[in-house]
Amino acid sequence: MGKLARKIALVGAGMSKFGRNFPEKRNPDMWIDAWLDAVEKTDNGIEPKDIDACYVGNYSSDLFNHQGHLGPQMADLVGLTPKPAARFEGACASSGIAMRQAILAIASGVHDVVAVCGCECMTEQPTVNVTDVLATASDSIFEYPAGATFPGLYATVASAHFKKYGTTAEDLMRVGIKNHENGAENPYAQMQQSIKKLMDSKIAKYTSQGRDLPDWEDEFDFLKSSSNPVIAYPLRLFDCSLITDGAACLFLAAEDVAKDFTDTPIWVAGTGQGSAALSIHDRKEITSFVATREASRQAYEMAGVGPKDIQIAEVHDCFTIAEILAMEDLGFYEKGKAIDAVKTGESKLDGALPINTSGGLKSKGHPVGATGAAQAVEIFKQMRGIAERNRQVKFDVERAMTHNLGGSGASCVVTIWEK
Amino acid sequence: MSDEKQFTIESYLEYIRNRKLMGSKCKDCGVTYVPVRKLCSECNSTKMEWVEMSGKGELAAFTSITVGTPYFVERGYDRKNPYCFSVIKLDEGPMISAQLVGVEESKPETIEIGTPLKVTFLESEVKGETKVDLGFEPA
């Protein structure tokens, strides 16, 4: 594993509000919001003249919005034309890949500063179309005709994990409950409500309508009820991430110029990327993602650290089972042991290894092409101690990780960040 | 077995339409591919031969889907009538995706990973055309 030829820092990061923003906000509008937020969070300011290129991560504007060629479109909106601009696609890992390509371009010496855009506007389409567009990230020839949907593919993975390790539906529910608790503290999140609060508001609604009250004693009762329908057994609605519109913006800079923008740069200590067969049936294992294992192996090696050195992580919880797999495949826990950590609360905000302090894809939302960049935004905030409301972790974060997965695990980018 | 048949996806699908589950076997390293591949991704050989699968295997993973794809929805599957997507490990080694039938889709907790399965070919009428899709059912 080679090293980066020069040190690279994240000097500014920001995002748009995530949510059902269309038609009030489309990709260009959300990107400008994210850009302005990132400029504001760049200590000494940053201007187009400081930036050499614009790399855009987006999954499927073609099918969601009938718009291709986002690179120059986004560059123009923030005054970056005629500089190089291009779009990168790797399903839900699109902006993780754009970010990694920016890192490699700066390391090469060709560019000193690159702006990374991640964006996706999904709600322009009705849900049935969104599901169909997402399905194109899996195998269209062999999985799709067999009935695969995206929740279906992760549910299939879950079934094998349940069988092999004794994982249960309750274990998955704990992941969702935890991420919603974090998302409730994130003003940029799509669903800023804990599952307890959602349950209580449902009971209040039933009461005002004079309907029979459900006998839910806690969130688990609520999550096992018909209010949380099965989408693809064993996954229910609250095991699935959201359909979201949003954008994120990162400014990455070479060591030589990073200090022009901030006195507290967040360094890229390691970057890795992995791949796997598109179809789950073409992989050797169902309960572990080789792309995650490979990407993290590279990132750990480049950073010269191991899983125990990571203090917080944003992992790709497109489905609750995906967070469990990530905790294991990133090496934080042995296979089959992540559920114990979830049970004891280790991954909670005040736990030993807080995971998805942003609320994750589950609660913050998952505008697929924006997700990888948005994960870095959260790490940027946590490492600088500026996370909003009550979700700032209580210790000084020296080292953190982002884990961005594409499709049903066929693409993965892992980045290790250091102060 | 027709040796002239190219090792392409279309050839594989044509076999399915003719109710045969075929794979390609690498003559150099012996790995079998279902669906078929022309290039062995284990040893880079292109010396392939067609082999017919026994159609026997076991259930490796599955789900019962209540919110299905348009292709399944237009054939009558919905929340009250879910269908099973599954991954099957064939006796010959490879895994393949297929609809699982002959099980209680509405009671997925009764379906067991490891259940012995056999191939079946599922016929349906789509826009006046007869389609044949790969399926598996308990052996």
Interface residues (C-beta under 8 A of the other chain):
Chain A: V128 T131 D132 A135 D139 I141 F142 E143 Y144 P145 A146 G147 A148 T149 P151 G152 L153 A155 T156 V157 A158 S159 A160 K163 P229 V230 I231 A232 Y233 P234 L235 S279 I280 H281 D282 R283 I286
Chain B: I9 P35 A60 A61 F62 T63 S64 I65 T66 V67 G68 T69 P70 Y71 F72 Y77 R79 P82 Y83 C84 F85 S86 V87 I88 P94 M95 I96 S97 A98 Q99 P108 I113 G114 D133 L134
